[in-house]
Amino acid sequence: MSHAETLESYMLRMELPHEKVSDDTWVVGPESHSGIRIVVRIDEPIVLYSSPIFAVTAATPDHLGLFRRLLEFNDTTLHCAYALDGDQILLTGAHQLADLDFSEFQAMIEDMAMALDGHLEQLSPWRPAPIHSEIQEGN
């Protein structure tokens, strides 16, 4: 079984809503209150997990306070961490493909979903208000 087939079997086993967007990339929607999705992507020899949170702009208040809060969140997450990619805040994680089993995959998805559910409200002072189309889609 290929790595892609293995990951897809884990998604099916978890009954995880997912959409395959390329041969090695899926967007998954774990059961969570946040509505934010997680991108799962194979990048040999690892699998990457990422969820874009929001972009930091000049209009974002108190950058220092925001980054401090994200570092504090990193102390409480087990399998994932907040990161900055350019101006985009992401929740990210990674596993070695060769050693990845179902329990590790499940733990990563669940840890990210719990982090998003627990942290997004606390990030509201910095997070831009959703635009109308995002509200309709549940994001």
HELIX and SHEET records of a PDB file:
HELIX    1   1 HIS A    3  ARG A   13  1                                  11    
HELIX    2   2 HIS A   63  ASN A   74  1                                  12    
HELIX    3   3 PHE A  102  HIS A  119  1                                  18    
HELIX    4   4 HIS A  132  GLU A  137  1                                   6    
SHEET    1   A 6 HIS A  18  SER A  22  0                                        
SHEET    2   A 6 THR A  25  VAL A  28 -1                                        
SHEET    3   A 6 ILE A  38  ASP A  43 -1                                        
SHEET    4   A 6 ILE A  46  ALA A  55 -1                                        
SHEET    5   A 6 GLN A  88  GLN A  96 -1                                        
SHEET    6   A 6 ALA A  81  ASP A  85 -1                                        
END                                                                             
